[in-house]
């Protein structure tokens, strides 16, 4: 029987000194969906994703991905997921093509299959013309795209992306978006973090809202949005910023015509 949950988190805690980054969250993410983990800066999104993907050990709690415990069976879990973390560090003295060849062989794929998949991904992500250029010379958008290609190369069941559109130009963003939509259309699961509500609303069909290390709401886009006009409005209400007067105390700002 196939588990209907891509991710199941129970009682997850993480502290850094006196700072509580993740405060005992419970979270279940459905399989086969395009999922947005949203929240303001400092909400705990990156810390949560790092623990879910086995990059950061939690202080307390359990994490299961595709039915396997991340910390009891890490090799099995990591073989079935793809990860594009924020601030990804790449092997910069390799070319884009060499990076994919190296990554695929580390994953245990046959050389001929790696070469075939790498060529297809480079073409799809509009990197074929730069495949022999060193990664150190790639732009931010190109780095995001080659990182995504490396994360997709072994055809993972669940793909985790931390701010995948941050600093990416509109053309690269549209390319990445198209690849992710094709990937989820095949029945795979994407979990990505963002604080850009318009992006999440246009891409995702399921959302988890996080603030101050806690989960504030989960569900389909329509369920989380509720009676609000937009996800942005619902989000501001959920994180307690809906009634804030952003101009309070700034009566001196502007008014140059009166000088």
Beta strands, then each sheet from edge to edge (+ up, - down):
strand 1: 5-16
strand 2: 19-30
strand 3: 34-38
strand 4: 60-65
strand 5: 68-69
strand 6: 81-84
strand 7: 158-162
strand 8: 189-194
strand 9: 206-211
strand 10: 214-220
sheet 1: 2+ 1- 4+ 5-
sheet 2: 6+ 7+ 8+ 3+ 9+ 10-
end
